[in-house]
Amino acid sequence: MDTCGFKKDAFYLNKAFFTDDPMIHLLPHWNWSMGETVRVMPYTNCEEAELFLNDKSLGKKSVDKYDMTDWIVPFESGTLKVVGFKKGLPVCEDSVTTSGKLTSLSIAPSSDFVLDGCDDAVAFNIAGIDKNGFTVPNADNLINFSCEGGVIIGVGNGDPNSHEADKSESRRLFNGLCQVIVRQTDRADSVTLTAASDGINPVNFSVPVKCGDTKMNFIASVNEKYISTWRQTVALSDTRPDPYVKIEDHDMNTWGIASVGNGFDSIFNDVSGYALYKTSVDITGNESTLVFKEVTGNEVEIHINGEEKFSGDCQWGRKITIPIDNCGKCEIAVIIHSSSNSDNGGISKPVVIV
């Protein structure tokens, strides 16, 4: 799906690969120009497919499970239909129809109601349609929005190349579609969205507000800042390294880029010794906490700005929490010692500031 939850063609390809209930999806759309030839393909889990253009068969073909099948079709306005067959019997079908000029808009909400008093929201999907009710797949009209009983908190259309603002009162159609998210206002009876575009009559849709004791539960957000940029000694040493040694920017022989938070460090594979990890990070706020979600090693030391904050055995993996006050820019050094070739080591889970 795209960022608005609209189903892309790949949605149906995955469905063809991984589901058994008979399905077929025809692509692309059928809005082209006379004289053009179009590659037409079904995504399906059926054994055979037959294509029809304006009720005239263009032939039945076997479907490869992975490569599917296709037809090269000279464009002709009308309806293109495909029928899927299993064991010689028709079991599903899909069609695309040439649409006319965009003449109106349709609105469909994501839910039948919104709850009062808990910042509940509803997403409205807008489609550009022709006089016969068919979505115009190549429409890109600018749609303007207004609402009553709520406030617009986001707009979108699923276009990955769009530079339009995601918080706005307008959005262009992409593939004939766009979306508006409206948060309900306390004590409103309903949430009403109005959509309009130049040369098109405005349309609106209302969703009632449901009052009562039922409230939506939200998971509280966790503001974690991940520390992901680390340097480490490229090889283990037999003696304890100096945690306060300075790393020169051009030194790529002694120091390498560390992989932190992805399990045991391969530098400890079948060898023993000391590894040194270093990083620099800005920690703002009067009170923060530095959390090593898991560090593994026979001996582990953690130093911050020239002061040892932790020293201990982490052979079986250990979570380490270090309070930090008024730190600003912090220089962090971690020494991990593996005393045996068979022991693991590393900053094995992410390091975060909370």
Backbone hydrogen bonds, N-H to C=O, Kabsch-Sander energy under -0.5 kcal/mol:
donor,donor_aa,acceptor,acceptor_aa,energy
2,D,6,F,-2.3
5,G,2,D,-2.0
11,F,8,K,-1.4
12,Y,8,K,-0.8
12,Y,9,D,-0.8
13,L,9,D,-1.5
14,N,10,A,-2.3
15,K,11,F,-1.7
16,A,12,Y,-2.3
17,F,13,L,-2.0
18,F,14,N,-2.4
19,T,15,K,-1.4
25,H,43,Y,-1.9
27,L,41,M,-2.1
32,W,30,W,-0.6
35,G,75,F,-0.5
36,E,33,S,-2.0
38,V,73,V,-2.7
40,V,38,V,-0.7
40,V,71,W,-3.3
41,M,27,L,-2.8
43,Y,25,H,-2.9
44,T,42,P,-0.6
45,N,23,M,-1.3
47,E,85,F,-1.7
48,E,85,F,-1.7
49,A,61,K,-2.4
50,E,83,V,-2.3
51,L,59,G,-1.8
52,F,81,K,-3.4
53,L,56,K,-2.5
54,N,52,F,-0.5
54,N,79,T,-3.0
56,K,53,L,-1.5
57,S,55,D,-0.5
58,L,51,L,-3.8
61,K,49,A,-2.9
63,V,47,E,-2.7
64,D,62,S,-0.6
64,D,68,M,-1.5
68,M,64,D,-1.8
69,T,42,P,-0.5
71,W,40,V,-2.3
73,V,38,V,-3.0
73,V,71,W,-0.7
75,F,36,E,-3.3
80,L,96,V,-3.0
81,K,52,F,-2.9
81,K,79,T,-0.5
82,V,94,D,-2.8
83,V,50,E,-2.4
84,G,92,C,-3.1
85,F,48,E,-2.8
86,K,89,L,-2.4
89,L,86,K,-1.8
91,V,84,G,-2.9
92,C,84,G,-1.1
94,D,82,V,-2.1
96,V,80,L,-2.5
98,T,78,G,-2.8
103,T,129,I,-2.5
104,S,129,I,-1.9
106,S,127,A,-2.3
108,A,125,N,-2.3
110,S,123,A,-1.8
114,V,208,P,-1.9
116,D,210,K,-1.9
118,C,115,L,-0.5
120,D,115,L,-0.6
122,V,182,V,-2.4
124,F,180,V,-3.7
125,N,108,A,-3.3
125,N,123,A,-0.5
126,I,124,F,-0.5
126,I,178,C,-2.9
127,A,106,S,-2.1
128,G,176,G,-2.3
129,I,104,S,-2.6
129,I,127,A,-0.6
130,D,134,F,-2.2
133,G,130,D,-1.9
136,V,128,G,-2.9
139,A,136,V,-1.7
143,I,141,N,-0.5
143,I,171,R,-2.6
144,N,196,A,-3.4
145,F,169,E,-3.2
146,S,194,T,-1.8
148,E,192,T,-2.1
151,V,183,R,-2.3
153,I,181,I,-2.5
154,G,181,I,-1.2
155,V,166,D,-2.6
156,G,179,Q,-2.1
162,S,159,D,-1.5
168,S,166,D,-0.6
171,R,143,I,-2.1
173,L,141,N,-2.3
174,F,177,L,-2.6
176,G,139,A,-1.6
177,L,174,F,-1.5
178,C,126,I,-2.0
179,Q,156,G,-3.0
180,V,124,F,-2.4
181,I,154,G,-3.1
182,V,122,V,-2.7
183,R,151,V,-2.8
184,Q,120,D,-2.8
185,T,149,G,-2.5
188,A,185,T,-2.0
191,V,207,V,-2.9
192,T,148,E,-2.6
192,T,190,S,-0.5
193,L,205,F,-2.5
194,T,146,S,-3.1
195,A,203,V,-3.0
196,A,144,N,-2.2
197,S,200,I,-0.8
200,I,197,S,-2.4
203,V,195,A,-2.5
205,F,193,L,-2.0
207,V,191,V,-2.7
209,V,189,D,-2.5
210,K,114,V,-3.6
211,C,209,V,-0.6
220,A,218,F,-0.6
223,N,221,S,-0.5
224,E,222,V,-1.4
225,K,353,I,-2.3
226,Y,224,E,-0.6
227,I,351,V,-3.0
228,S,226,Y,-0.8
230,W,228,S,-0.8
231,R,278,K,-2.7
232,Q,256,G,-2.3
233,T,276,L,-1.8
234,V,254,T,-2.1
237,S,274,Y,-2.1
245,V,242,D,-1.5
248,E,246,K,-0.6
251,D,248,E,-1.7
252,M,250,H,-1.3
256,G,232,Q,-3.2
258,A,230,W,-2.2
260,V,258,A,-0.8
261,G,347,I,-2.9
263,G,348,S,-1.9
265,D,345,G,-2.9
268,F,265,D,-1.9
269,N,266,S,-1.8
270,D,341,N,-0.7
271,V,268,F,-1.4
273,G,338,S,-2.5
274,Y,237,S,-2.8
275,A,336,I,-2.5
277,Y,334,V,-2.9
278,K,231,R,-2.6
279,T,332,I,-2.1
281,V,330,C,-2.2
283,I,281,V,-0.6
283,I,328,G,-3.6
284,T,282,D,-0.6
288,S,324,I,-2.7
290,L,322,I,-3.0
291,V,289,T,-0.6
291,V,352,V,-3.1
292,F,290,L,-0.5
292,F,320,I,-3.0
293,K,291,V,-0.8
293,K,350,P,-2.2
295,V,318,R,-2.2
296,T,346,G,-2.8
297,G,314,C,-1.4
298,N,337,H,-1.5
299,E,337,H,-1.5
300,V,312,G,-2.3
301,E,335,I,-2.2
302,I,310,F,-2.3
303,H,333,A,-3.0
304,I,307,E,-2.8
305,N,331,E,-2.6
307,E,304,I,-1.2
309,K,302,I,-3.2
310,F,302,I,-1.5
312,G,300,V,-2.1
314,C,297,G,-2.0
317,G,314,C,-2.1
318,R,295,V,-1.4
320,I,292,F,-2.4
322,I,290,L,-3.0
324,I,288,S,-3.0
326,N,286,N,-1.2
328,G,283,I,-1.7
330,C,281,V,-3.4
330,C,328,G,-0.5
332,I,279,T,-2.8
332,I,330,C,-0.6
333,A,303,H,-2.7
334,V,277,Y,-2.9
335,I,301,E,-2.3
336,I,275,A,-2.4
337,H,299,E,-2.7
338,S,273,G,-2.6
339,S,337,H,-0.6
343,D,340,S,-1.5
346,G,296,T,-2.2
348,S,346,G,-1.4
349,K,294,E,-1.7
352,V,291,V,-2.5
353,I,225,K,-2.1
354,V,289,T,-2.5
